[in-house]
Amino acid sequence: MNTATLNPSAADQITQDQTAILSLLEETSKAHRNKNARGIAALYTRDADIFNLAPPLVHRGIDLSEKQAWLDSWEGPVTIEPRDFQITVSGNSAFAHGYMRLSGKKKGADQPVDFWMRETLCLERVSGDWRIVHEHSSVPFYMDGSLRPAFDLRP
């Protein structure tokens, strides 16, 4: 949204909301780094639709035990790095899209994990705070018949 065409107070509010959403993305990163499943779940609505990389096709909300088990499968911190997010705010709803880098070392793995994925978030203002109501993560794959994930792509 072009904030230049809005009145100053509306433009200021949108800028504040965009800043708050970027802060939420940083909170997500921090909670992953600290392996804090509750901290991650606190950033989502209870019934958020989550289309992430792990089966099944959709998750409804964050399952704390499942999320903690995944976090505990990593040696050391799990790094989630948001980059190049574009945020559109309209009242109590927002849409954000950009890239997320996932990196770290899985327990028992020979190689570290390090790849970029595409991320789309829909957010709602809930009791004055932004919360994720819909998340869609994806990794492109090569269309050469191999169906290999394109983990080598970088923004």
Disulfide bonds with the S-S distance in Angstrom:
none
